[in-house]
Amino acid sequence: MDVRQRLGMNVRRLRKAKGLAQEKFALEFGMDRTYVSGIERGTRNPTITVVQRLADALDVPVAELFAEKD
């Protein structure tokens, strides 16, 4: 699996686990909803700074965003 797809799947899984809709998540953390959507679909290639912002927003270590999950 491509690292961007893994990142996107984990962001989506963690966001949903927090009960946040994509739009609310994006607005609360200063991102555009379409950008978050692209990350979750694995079509965006976010910078490491954006990855850190996502990890902070989801309250997880950066490594959790790249972990292989079943």
N, C-alpha and C positions, 0 to 999 in steps of 0.2 A: 504494500500500500504506500502510496506517495505520502511524504511527510506533511504536505499541505492538507491532504484528505484526513489524515490522522488528527492533526491539529483541529480541523473543522469539526470532526465528529466529537472530539473531547470537549470543545467549547460548547457545542450544542447540548451534549449530555449534561455537562455541569450547569449550564444556564437553566435548562429545564428542571434539573434537580432543585434549583433554588426557586422554582416557580415563576421565573421571569419570562415574559413574552419578549420576542426579539426586539420589537420597537422600544419597549420600556427599558430593556437592558442597554440598548444603544444610546437612548436619550440620557439615561442616568450616568453613563460613563463617557459622554461626549464624543460619540461616534455616530456616523450616519448608519441608518438601518440597512441600507443596501450594501454598505461596506461589511457590516457584520454578516449579512447574508452570504456575501461572496467568500468570506473566511469560512463560514460553516459549510459551504458547498465545496470548499477546496479549490476555488478558482482564483482566489487572491493570494498574494505572496507577501504577508505582512512583515514589516521590519521587526527587529528584535525589541525595539521600544514599544511597538504595538502589542507584541506578545506579552511583554511585561505588564502593560496596562490591562490586558485581558486577564492575566493571572491575578493581578491585584483586585480587579473587579469581581472575580470569582472566588477570591480568598483561598487560592491554592498556590503551591510552588510552580514555577515555570515548567519544571520537569513533568508535572501532572498533565500538562497540556499535550505532551508528546508521548505519554505512556501508551503502550499497546493494551487495549481492553478487549474483552471478548464480546 
